[in-house]
């Protein structure tokens, strides 16, 4: 048995999004404009239920821990899809059970990049089943959240005493086409939650989703008519 | 996404609060949180037949210990774990810092099993102490002897034996240093959802029919039904069905017509207790004896801090006094909702250890463990006891109110009253029942009781027409003023649902 301690040089993390490639040069536009379309432009069908990977919360964290010991930190992505009603942005959320909401998304495969990962996951979760393909335009990275331990809390930063977070979740803003069809697994309900419902409502939606109105305020959403 | 929501999702709904109430149960609600020292202790000490993952040492199914070393910890063939607490860490002392210090003591790597930092759940901040899990008793002894001489960021780690008393001490110390309350208990009843949320009708039920039948068959598109699935609620629902089916798709729901903030209160009260947002009256009284002993140098500025705070928040007395009220004051931090514009407070509130002492005060995060412990162990023991009982009373109070409101909201006013009366009796009969803060607790309970009764909580009309979602913020404020007067809402938007 190896009885030596791992060599520890630096005891702190080197960047707030440690595994992200550094990008000092590209100057992003000062503000960004995103087209959104009325909810009525989209049609929704159903498809077979998609079971959760884990049967229970403890199992879920057990698997996370087991995988962590083999492949390291889990990487996941969540997609923010926006429609509008009465010129108010609404975010598409999957409702599971009665009180649980989540953004569409999931775990990335090892080595999978975020964009192909989120595209794959969106196709799995909301993609149509009639052979046609959906168009998902990944616009922007709008946030990063970390899970410091194998338990529920996630924060939009890595707490100072943590050097080895257990999960990193990237939030990606997805621009929807003007019209489209989605197929929702039968065990989910899809809801369009207006920003005012989410705002300051961590009690119902959790800190991540309830922070989206704030996160999204930097975008200029163009409210297109149904035509 | 809160953990309770996840629990619900995965079919692990929270308990229903049935059966008779007793003090233990009420207290359990507090204890059954992230880390229960009792279970932790027993689990870790008890020999186990098979090799156990360190994760199992922590009682909560989800609060799993985090191995800091990615490689599997060395096996402990006997499956027996030995723990100790490492305290006096700074909030920015990292797991790697600690690991490095441990490695530097010469401890054999194979003796290290796991470690877990205690964290403030609200913001993830370290509480400045960690649980170290080792594979032998000798290793614990070795750490106890050697680690304190390996300073981390200039502070000597303290190694404390693994028992409840020590954890309580560490917890007490950290409470003084946290900039944010540690709201561990997430009450999902607090969750108030679906104001205006548009449900896109594709789910399993969504398909079945036209809008007119869907209201009848099972979960109508109404979201509020899911929020509080109580028997009475569904009763109310069925009554609404005819109305609903006529008005689809532009439905106005009555639940928003007459919001009753009590529901939200129930969820928030327990947090309130932990949050330390509160009554100033009790604080000043309690503070006087403690202050000189714990941190003499703070006494002089306290008036400056307290006075403005008190002036602004007289209405908060309704809430239970926070367990940490003293600690907030001691650590020179204002209560959570203290106004920002007051003198030195903003500075002291800053969460940075880099800040030089202000007015001779240590910065918030200089770990005062060393200076605190003598005080705790010495003549202040009775103070600690007092605090202990006070905390219990506060827990009893807030849990009872929460539970009473739960009961009342499903029509069990009698049960709710009994709960409150039991809590009043418990607090009155506690050793410090005469104390002003306890009297305030009792007053709050009695007030709630009156409120319940006068409100005719059992009558259906007030029970079901309740806005849960838009009233979060306002309820919180209003509750401090009065539990019973908050009836009318000038603004109670009606949700509009539409099926597609």
HADDOCK unambig.tbl for C-alpha pairs under 7 A between the chains (distance, minus, plus):
assign (segid A and resid 3 and name CA) (segid B and resid 108 and name CA) 6.51 0.50 0.50
assign (segid A and resid 3 and name CA) (segid B and resid 109 and name CA) 4.96 0.50 0.50
assign (segid A and resid 3 and name CA) (segid B and resid 110 and name CA) 5.54 0.50 0.50
assign (segid A and resid 4 and name CA) (segid B and resid 109 and name CA) 5.61 0.50 0.50
assign (segid A and resid 5 and name CA) (segid B and resid 103 and name CA) 6.53 0.50 0.50
assign (segid A and resid 5 and name CA) (segid B and resid 109 and name CA) 5.62 0.50 0.50
assign (segid A and resid 8 and name CA) (segid B and resid 100 and name CA) 6.59 0.50 0.50
assign (segid A and resid 11 and name CA) (segid B and resid 94 and name CA) 6.56 0.50 0.50
assign (segid A and resid 11 and name CA) (segid B and resid 96 and name CA) 4.86 0.50 0.50
assign (segid A and resid 11 and name CA) (segid B and resid 97 and name CA) 5.38 0.50 0.50
assign (segid A and resid 12 and name CA) (segid B and resid 94 and name CA) 6.62 0.50 0.50
assign (segid A and resid 44 and name CA) (segid B and resid 202 and name CA) 6.28 0.50 0.50
assign (segid A and resid 45 and name CA) (segid B and resid 202 and name CA) 5.85 0.50 0.50
assign (segid A and resid 46 and name CA) (segid B and resid 202 and name CA) 5.69 0.50 0.50
assign (segid A and resid 46 and name CA) (segid B and resid 203 and name CA) 6.79 0.50 0.50
assign (segid A and resid 55 and name CA) (segid B and resid 10 and name CA) 6.54 0.50 0.50
assign (segid A and resid 56 and name CA) (segid B and resid 10 and name CA) 5.17 0.50 0.50
assign (segid A and resid 57 and name CA) (segid B and resid 6 and name CA) 6.92 0.50 0.50
assign (segid A and resid 57 and name CA) (segid B and resid 7 and name CA) 6.19 0.50 0.50
assign (segid A and resid 57 and name CA) (segid B and resid 10 and name CA) 6.50 0.50 0.50
assign (segid A and resid 57 and name CA) (segid B and resid 62 and name CA) 6.77 0.50 0.50
assign (segid A and resid 58 and name CA) (segid B and resid 61 and name CA) 5.22 0.50 0.50
assign (segid A and resid 58 and name CA) (segid B and resid 62 and name CA) 5.36 0.50 0.50
assign (segid A and resid 61 and name CA) (segid B and resid 62 and name CA) 6.52 0.50 0.50
assign (segid A and resid 69 and name CA) (segid B and resid 70 and name CA) 5.52 0.50 0.50
assign (segid A and resid 69 and name CA) (segid B and resid 71 and name CA) 6.21 0.50 0.50
assign (segid A and resid 69 and name CA) (segid B and resid 72 and name CA) 6.65 0.50 0.50
assign (segid A and resid 96 and name CA) (segid B and resid 9 and name CA) 6.09 0.50 0.50
assign (segid A and resid 97 and name CA) (segid B and resid 9 and name CA) 5.42 0.50 0.50
assign (segid A and resid 98 and name CA) (segid B and resid 226 and name CA) 5.19 0.50 0.50
assign (segid A and resid 98 and name CA) (segid B and resid 227 and name CA) 6.93 0.50 0.50
assign (segid A and resid 99 and name CA) (segid B and resid 5 and name CA) 6.14 0.50 0.50
assign (segid A and resid 99 and name CA) (segid B and resid 226 and name CA) 6.92 0.50 0.50
assign (segid A and resid 99 and name CA) (segid B and resid 227 and name CA) 6.65 0.50 0.50
assign (segid A and resid 100 and name CA) (segid B and resid 5 and name CA) 5.05 0.50 0.50
assign (segid A and resid 100 and name CA) (segid B and resid 6 and name CA) 6.48 0.50 0.50
assign (segid A and resid 100 and name CA) (segid B and resid 9 and name CA) 6.03 0.50 0.50
assign (segid A and resid 102 and name CA) (segid B and resid 1 and name CA) 6.95 0.50 0.50
assign (segid A and resid 149 and name CA) (segid B and resid 66 and name CA) 5.62 0.50 0.50
assign (segid A and resid 150 and name CA) (segid B and resid 62 and name CA) 6.93 0.50 0.50
assign (segid A and resid 150 and name CA) (segid B and resid 63 and name CA) 6.60 0.50 0.50
assign (segid A and resid 150 and name CA) (segid B and resid 64 and name CA) 5.52 0.50 0.50
assign (segid A and resid 150 and name CA) (segid B and resid 66 and name CA) 6.51 0.50 0.50
assign (segid A and resid 151 and name CA) (segid B and resid 62 and name CA) 5.02 0.50 0.50
assign (segid A and resid 151 and name CA) (segid B and resid 63 and name CA) 5.10 0.50 0.50
assign (segid A and resid 151 and name CA) (segid B and resid 64 and name CA) 6.32 0.50 0.50
assign (segid A and resid 152 and name CA) (segid B and resid 2 and name CA) 6.89 0.50 0.50
assign (segid A and resid 152 and name CA) (segid B and resid 3 and name CA) 5.28 0.50 0.50
assign (segid A and resid 153 and name CA) (segid B and resid 121 and name CA) 6.90 0.50 0.50
assign (segid A and resid 155 and name CA) (segid B and resid 123 and name CA) 6.96 0.50 0.50
assign (segid A and resid 159 and name CA) (segid B and resid 124 and name CA) 5.80 0.50 0.50
assign (segid A and resid 159 and name CA) (segid B and resid 125 and name CA) 5.78 0.50 0.50
assign (segid A and resid 160 and name CA) (segid B and resid 92 and name CA) 4.89 0.50 0.50
assign (segid A and resid 160 and name CA) (segid B and resid 94 and name CA) 6.74 0.50 0.50
assign (segid A and resid 161 and name CA) (segid B and resid 91 and name CA) 6.45 0.50 0.50
assign (segid A and resid 161 and name CA) (segid B and resid 92 and name CA) 4.74 0.50 0.50
assign (segid A and resid 161 and name CA) (segid B and resid 93 and name CA) 5.21 0.50 0.50
assign (segid A and resid 161 and name CA) (segid B and resid 94 and name CA) 3.69 0.50 0.50
assign (segid A and resid 161 and name CA) (segid B and resid 95 and name CA) 6.02 0.50 0.50
assign (segid A and resid 161 and name CA) (segid B and resid 126 and name CA) 6.29 0.50 0.50
assign (segid A and resid 162 and name CA) (segid B and resid 94 and name CA) 5.56 0.50 0.50
assign (segid A and resid 162 and name CA) (segid B and resid 95 and name CA) 6.00 0.50 0.50
assign (segid A and resid 163 and name CA) (segid B and resid 94 and name CA) 6.62 0.50 0.50
assign (segid A and resid 163 and name CA) (segid B and resid 95 and name CA) 6.56 0.50 0.50
assign (segid A and resid 163 and name CA) (segid B and resid 96 and name CA) 6.78 0.50 0.50
assign (segid A and resid 164 and name CA) (segid B and resid 68 and name CA) 6.85 0.50 0.50
assign (segid A and resid 184 and name CA) (segid B and resid 202 and name CA) 6.55 0.50 0.50
assign (segid A and resid 186 and name CA) (segid B and resid 203 and name CA) 5.02 0.50 0.50
assign (segid A and resid 186 and name CA) (segid B and resid 204 and name CA) 5.04 0.50 0.50
assign (segid A and resid 187 and name CA) (segid B and resid 203 and name CA) 6.66 0.50 0.50
assign (segid A and resid 187 and name CA) (segid B and resid 204 and name CA) 6.79 0.50 0.50
assign (segid A and resid 188 and name CA) (segid B and resid 203 and name CA) 5.92 0.50 0.50
assign (segid A and resid 189 and name CA) (segid B and resid 202 and name CA) 6.44 0.50 0.50
assign (segid A and resid 189 and name CA) (segid B and resid 203 and name CA) 4.73 0.50 0.50
assign (segid A and resid 190 and name CA) (segid B and resid 199 and name CA) 6.24 0.50 0.50
assign (segid A and resid 190 and name CA) (segid B and resid 200 and name CA) 5.31 0.50 0.50
assign (segid A and resid 191 and name CA) (segid B and resid 197 and name CA) 6.50 0.50 0.50
assign (segid A and resid 191 and name CA) (segid B and resid 198 and name CA) 5.41 0.50 0.50
assign (segid A and resid 191 and name CA) (segid B and resid 199 and name CA) 4.18 0.50 0.50
assign (segid A and resid 191 and name CA) (segid B and resid 200 and name CA) 5.19 0.50 0.50
assign (segid A and resid 192 and name CA) (segid B and resid 197 and name CA) 5.68 0.50 0.50
assign (segid A and resid 192 and name CA) (segid B and resid 198 and name CA) 4.84 0.50 0.50
assign (segid A and resid 192 and name CA) (segid B and resid 199 and name CA) 6.12 0.50 0.50
assign (segid A and resid 192 and name CA) (segid B and resid 200 and name CA) 6.97 0.50 0.50
assign (segid A and resid 193 and name CA) (segid B and resid 197 and name CA) 4.40 0.50 0.50
assign (segid A and resid 193 and name CA) (segid B and resid 198 and name CA) 6.14 0.50 0.50
assign (segid A and resid 194 and name CA) (segid B and resid 196 and name CA) 6.63 0.50 0.50
assign (segid A and resid 194 and name CA) (segid B and resid 197 and name CA) 6.04 0.50 0.50
assign (segid A and resid 197 and name CA) (segid B and resid 194 and name CA) 6.65 0.50 0.50
assign (segid A and resid 197 and name CA) (segid B and resid 195 and name CA) 5.56 0.50 0.50
assign (segid A and resid 197 and name CA) (segid B and resid 196 and name CA) 6.79 0.50 0.50
assign (segid A and resid 203 and name CA) (segid B and resid 188 and name CA) 6.99 0.50 0.50
assign (segid A and resid 203 and name CA) (segid B and resid 190 and name CA) 5.72 0.50 0.50
assign (segid A and resid 203 and name CA) (segid B and resid 191 and name CA) 4.60 0.50 0.50
assign (segid A and resid 203 and name CA) (segid B and resid 192 and name CA) 6.87 0.50 0.50
assign (segid A and resid 204 and name CA) (segid B and resid 190 and name CA) 6.89 0.50 0.50
assign (segid A and resid 204 and name CA) (segid B and resid 191 and name CA) 3.64 0.50 0.50
assign (segid A and resid 204 and name CA) (segid B and resid 192 and name CA) 5.13 0.50 0.50
assign (segid A and resid 204 and name CA) (segid B and resid 193 and name CA) 5.64 0.50 0.50
assign (segid A and resid 205 and name CA) (segid B and resid 1 and name CA) 5.65 0.50 0.50
assign (segid A and resid 206 and name CA) (segid B and resid 1 and name CA) 3.93 0.50 0.50
assign (segid A and resid 206 and name CA) (segid B and resid 2 and name CA) 4.95 0.50 0.50
assign (segid A and resid 207 and name CA) (segid B and resid 1 and name CA) 6.57 0.50 0.50
assign (segid A and resid 208 and name CA) (segid B and resid 1 and name CA) 6.64 0.50 0.50
